[in-house]
Amino acid sequence: MNREKEIYKVTLWGSAVNVALMVFKFVAGVFGHSAAMMADAVHSVSDFATDMVVLAFVRISHKPKDKSHDYGHGKYETLATTLIGVALFAVAVGIFIEGAKKIAFWAHGGTLTMPGKLALWAALVSILLKELIFQYTNSKAKQLDSQAMKANAWHHRSDALSSVGTAIGIGGALIGGERWAVLDPIASIAVGALIAKVAVDLLKNGMGDLMEQSLPEEVENEILGIVKSVPGVVEPHELCTRRIGNHYAIEMHILMDGNLPLKEAHDKATEIERLLKERYGQETHIAVHTEPIEE
């Protein structure tokens, strides 16, 4: 399986859905007089934009090592994840502000326009399609171990969730009548809050990897267990780990009998590399520094 082509295929399917929903939601928002649906439409615009970010950065991240990138270009995929988080947070803030303005207008005696049934139908269609594309993208992200795809999958899920809030707000306003029209902008603020939560999670993960955050403790413990399983190798220490895109980087010191021939010590270090690459992938960066056991 060609990883880059698979990511492209999945992302293009998501883009096609996003374009269709984007147009449908804007039409429904305008003709259905719904602030919540317009907020949902803006969210779909951000979905399409982030699809383009993924397509651009995944191509760069799959470039091989070169003279100026000894560790490859995997960090570009992490950068894409972070940019998606920034875009989502900006969308959330804009939606929140617009919703708050409408609520303030209503609170001061203003009359809000009632949303139409077209907006409700658009929300229901969006929930169905976005949940389907989330399930598809998320399963492929796990299969291909792609951070950017996983981030994009949750962007799809956040759009589905925002459409749930939109449907509740529009439906409540339609059932309750004109005096409950304020439910529409309230729903748009709820949508903004959901989007902000997803954005913060993505930014936390993306920035953590960009700032060389260590791998989770359970992964590091597993690495140490693999190293200790090699006969003659004791006390692995000064373990340093991080992610480079969808790959791991592992560096450590190990102790061995100082009287071992250089060839045998080298073979044991090579065995450690082989075991770690079998577990975490052939692209794993591994550096093992051997030290003699002091009497």
JOWO-V161665 format. One record per pair of residues at least 4 apart in sequence whose C-alpha atoms are under 8 Angstrom apart, sorted by sequence separation. I is the first residue (numbers start at 1). J is the second residue. If there is no record, write none. Layout:
{{I:J} {I:J}}
//
This chain:
{{2:6} {3:7} {4:8} {5:9} {6:10} {7:11} {8:12} {9:13} {10:14} {11:15} {12:16} {13:17} {14:18} {15:19} {16:20} {17:21} {18:22} {19:23} {20:24} {21:25} {22:26} {23:27} {24:28} {25:29} {26:30} {27:31} {28:32} {29:33} {30:34} {34:38} {35:39} {36:40} {37:41} {38:42} {39:43} {40:44} {41:45} {42:46} {43:47} {44:48} {45:49} {46:50} {47:51} {48:52} {49:53} {50:54} {51:55} {52:56} {53:57} {54:58} {55:59} {56:60} {57:61} {58:62} {59:63} {65:69} {66:70} {69:73} {74:78} {75:79} {76:80} {77:81} {78:82} {79:83} {80:84} {81:85} {82:86} {83:87} {84:88} {85:89} {86:90} {87:91} {88:92} {89:93} {90:94} {91:95} {92:96} {93:97} {94:98} {95:99} {96:100} {97:101} {98:102} {99:103} {100:104} {101:105} {102:106} {103:107} {104:108} {105:109} {106:110} {115:119} {116:120} {117:121} {118:122} {119:123} {120:124} {121:125} {122:126} {123:127} {124:128} {125:129} {126:130} {127:131} {128:132} {129:133} {130:134} {131:135} {132:136} {133:137} {134:138} {135:139} {136:140} {137:141} {138:142} {139:143} {140:144} {141:145} {142:146} {146:150} {147:151} {148:152} {149:153} {150:154} {151:155} {152:156} {153:157} {154:158} {155:159} {156:160} {157:161} {158:162} {159:163} {160:164} {161:165} {162:166} {163:167} {164:168} {165:169} {166:170} {167:171} {168:172} {169:173} {170:174} {171:175} {172:176} {173:177} {174:178} {176:180} {177:181} {182:186} {183:187} {184:188} {185:189} {186:190} {187:191} {188:192} {189:193} {190:194} {191:195} {192:196} {193:197} {194:198} {195:199} {196:200} {197:201} {198:202} {199:203} {200:204} {201:205} {202:206} {203:207} {204:208} {205:209} {206:210} {207:211} {208:212} {209:213} {215:219} {216:220} {217:221} {218:222} {219:223} {220:224} {221:225} {222:226} {223:227} {224:228} {225:229} {226:230} {229:233} {243:247} {244:248} {256:260} {260:264} {261:265} {262:266} {263:267} {264:268} {265:269} {266:270} {267:271} {268:272} {269:273} {270:274} {271:275} {272:276} {273:277} {274:278} {275:279} {276:280} {277:281} {278:282} {280:284} {1:6} {27:32} {28:33} {29:34} {65:70} {105:110} {106:111} {141:146} {173:178} {176:181} {208:213} {209:214} {215:220} {228:233} {243:248} {244:249} {260:265} {276:281} {277:282} {28:34} {29:35} {65:71} {66:72} {105:111} {106:112} {141:147} {173:179} {174:180} {227:233} {228:234} {242:248} {243:249} {277:283} {29:36} {65:72} {173:180} {174:181} {228:235} {241:248} {242:249} {277:284} {29:37} {30:38} {64:72} {65:73} {141:149} {142:150} {172:180} {173:181} {228:236} {241:249} {242:250} {276:284} {28:37} {29:38} {63:72} {64:73} {140:149} {141:150} {173:182} {227:236} {241:250} {256:265} {63:73} {102:112} {173:183} {240:250} {241:251} {26:37} {61:72} {62:73} {138:149} {172:183} {173:184} {239:250} {240:251} {25:37} {26:38} {29:41} {61:73} {62:74} {137:149} {138:150} {141:153} {224:236} {239:251} {240:252} {25:38} {60:73} {61:74} {137:150} {170:183} {238:251} {239:252} {273:286} {61:75} {169:183} {170:184} {238:252} {239:253} {25:40} {26:41} {61:76} {137:152} {138:153} {169:184} {237:252} {238:253} {25:41} {60:76} {61:77} {137:153} {138:154} {169:185} {236:252} {237:253} {169:186} {170:187} {236:253} {237:254} {23:41} {58:76} {135:153} {166:184} {169:187} {236:254} {22:41} {57:76} {58:77} {134:153} {168:187} {169:188} {235:254} {236:255} {269:288} {21:41} {22:42} {57:77} {133:153} {134:154} {234:254} {235:255} {166:187} {220:241} {233:254} {234:255} {269:290} {22:44} {57:79} {134:156} {165:187} {166:188} {233:255} {234:256} {21:44} {22:45} {54:77} {57:80} {133:156} {134:157} {165:188} {233:256} {232:256} {19:44} {131:156} {165:190} {166:191} {232:257} {265:290} {18:44} {19:45} {54:80} {130:156} {131:157} {165:191} {214:240} {215:241} {18:45} {53:80} {130:157} {214:241} {215:242} {162:190} {163:191} {213:241} {214:242} {215:243} {18:47} {19:48} {130:159} {131:160} {162:191} {213:242} {214:243} {18:48} {53:83} {130:160} {161:191} {162:192} {212:242} {213:243} {53:84} {129:160} {212:243} {15:47} {127:159} {128:160} {162:194} {248:280} {15:48} {126:159} {127:160} {161:194} {162:195} {209:242} {247:280} {258:291} {259:292} {50:84} {126:160} {127:161} {209:243} {247:281} {250:284} {254:288} {256:290} {258:292} {209:244} {233:268} {248:283} {249:284} {250:285} {251:286} {252:287} {253:288} {254:289} {255:290} {256:291} {257:292} {258:293} {15:51} {127:163} {158:194} {159:195} {247:283} {248:284} {249:285} {250:286} {251:287} {252:288} {253:289} {254:290} {255:291} {256:292} {257:293} {258:294} {14:51} {50:87} {126:163} {127:164} {158:195} {247:284} {248:285} {249:286} {250:287} {251:288} {252:289} {253:290} {254:291} {255:292} {256:293} {230:268} {247:285} {253:291} {255:293} {12:51} {124:163} {11:51} {123:163} {124:164} {158:198} {46:87} {123:164} {230:271} {46:88} {230:272} {11:54} {123:166} {124:167} {155:198} {11:55} {123:167} {154:198} {43:88} {46:91} {227:272} {120:166} {226:272} {8:55} {120:167} {43:91} {42:91} {226:275} {120:170} {226:276} {7:58} {119:170} {120:171} {151:202} {223:276} {4:58} {116:170} {4:59} {115:170} {39:95} {117:174} {4:62} {115:173} {116:174} {114:173} {115:174} {114:174} {114:177} {35:99} {114:178} {113:178} {81:147} {112:178} {115:181} {81:148} {84:151} {114:181} {80:148} {84:152} {113:181} {78:147} {112:181} {115:184} {77:147} {78:148} {81:151} {112:182} {77:148} {81:152} {106:182} {34:113} {103:182} {33:113} {34:114} {102:182} {33:114} {34:115} {33:115} {34:116} {37:119} {103:185} {32:115} {33:116} {102:185} {103:186} {32:116} {31:116} {32:117} {34:119} {100:185} {32:118} {33:119} {37:123} {99:185} {100:186} {31:118} {32:119} {99:186} {99:188} {100:189} {28:118} {29:119} {58:148} {99:189} {28:119} {96:188} {95:188} {96:189} {25:119} {28:122} {54:148} {95:189} {54:149} {95:191} {96:192} {25:122} {95:192} {96:193} {24:122} {25:123} {54:152} {147:245} {92:191} {93:192} {146:245} {147:246} {92:192} {146:246} {51:152} {91:192} {92:193} {145:246} {50:152} {92:195} {93:196} {91:195} {92:196} {21:126} {47:152} {89:195} {88:195} {89:196} {47:155} {88:196} {47:156} {88:198} {89:199} {88:199} {89:200} {17:129} {87:199} {17:130} {85:198} {86:199} {85:199} {44:159} {84:199} {85:200} {17:133} {43:159} {85:201} {85:202} {86:203} {84:202} {85:203} {14:133} {40:159} {82:202} {81:202} {82:203} {40:162} {81:203} {14:137} {40:163} {82:205} {82:206} {81:206} {82:207} {10:136} {11:137} {37:163} {40:166} {10:137} {79:206} {78:206} {37:166} {10:140} {36:166} {78:209} {79:210} {78:210} {7:140} {36:169} {36:170} {75:210} {34:170} {7:144} {11:149} {3:144} {7:149} {36:184} {40:188} {35:184} {36:185} {39:188} {34:184} {35:185} {36:187} {37:188} {40:191} {36:188} {39:191} {35:188} {36:191} {78:244} {78:245} {77:245} {75:244} {76:245} {77:246} {74:244} {75:245} {73:244} {74:245} {73:245} {74:246} {71:244} {74:247} {61:245} {71:285}}
//
